[in-house]
Amino acid sequence: MSDALVRDDLPKSVCTFYVSVQAAQNTCIGASLIMGQIEIASVVEQIQSEIEVDIQGRGKASVRAAGRLAGVSDTALRKAFSSANLEPSELAKKLMQQGFESANLNDWLTAGIPDIAVGIILEYYGYDAGRYCTRQAKLVCQAFRTFGIRKWMQQIKGWEQQEKQAPQPQPQPQLPIPTLEEISNLLDLTLGKAGLDIKLVAGAKLNAMSKRYPHLLPEAEEAKSMLLVPVEEKLLAPKQLGEILAERTGDTWSSQRVNKLLIEQGFQVRNPEGNPDYLATDKGKPHSQLTLGTAKGRDKTVQHLRWFESVLEIMEAP
């Protein structure tokens, strides 16, 4: 970079502009424009306060700042923007061809001009405005082409891309692990008082304890195997009751049909909790018993309602 263009007392933003302008000079502009470049750098320094960059990096300039960059008066730009609603000027037409609406142009009079629109304005006064073209607009336009007007606005305002940081997960409070005694007392106060068989309550305790204390799982499984109530011949599942009914009636009796009959005749009701699926009524309790088992492929104790064959003797003939 030439010593004539960069002085130690110039702001960094102006020096950056010098670099861009000199790059344009090397490709398009002769050495005779050096004084023009210095003048433009001075303009840049003067309008920095009229440049804004939002949090997303989008820049905008006041009407005055855009006019100073293009080498035209802010009055000329205001007139062009105001014409958009009636008879659009050539500049207004060019802006609207790029997707801006007349309402946008009117808003710019007070809210400022977006960086993309500033670039269009510079290009218009640099190349498309006929006798209204300015050497300054052409020089600035060529300089910005090396890296874009938005990037230039970001540089002079010191804006930097903010990396999005993933939200930090909130630490979960560490809850105390219940003791074996606390687990046992809890299940006694709930399942125990619900009238469940003591073996079923014991099985639930073992499941809860081994879940909280995995190192006790082998011992818990061994203890659970001792609690299993085998289905003796006198205790029958609905399927087995159905087989007996099929022999007596000659009809087909599925487990579902047997359960429906037991409900209709008041021996059992559906359990809303689902384990076991059915509960014996006062009428059915003398002829039934809950048994304990382990669900296939799962570490879960399940209950089953089983029946003595005597229930068939007091049933009304199906």
ABEGO torsion letter per residue (X at the ends): XBAAABBAABBAAAAAAAAAAAAAAAAABBAAAAAAAAAAAAAAAAAAAABBBBAAGBBBBBAAAAAAAAGBBAAAAAAAAAAAABBBBAAAAAAAAAGBBAAAAAAAAAAEBBAAAAAAAAAAAAAAAEAABBAAAAAAAAAAAAAEAAAAAAAAAGBBBBBBBBBBBBBBBBBBBBBAAAAAAAAAAAAAAAGBBAAAAAAAAAAAAAAABAAAAAAAAAAAAAABBBBBAABBBAAAAAAAAAAAAGBBBBAAAAAAAAAAAGABBBBAAGOBABBBBAAAAAABBBBBBBBBGBBBBBBBBBBBAAAAAABBBX
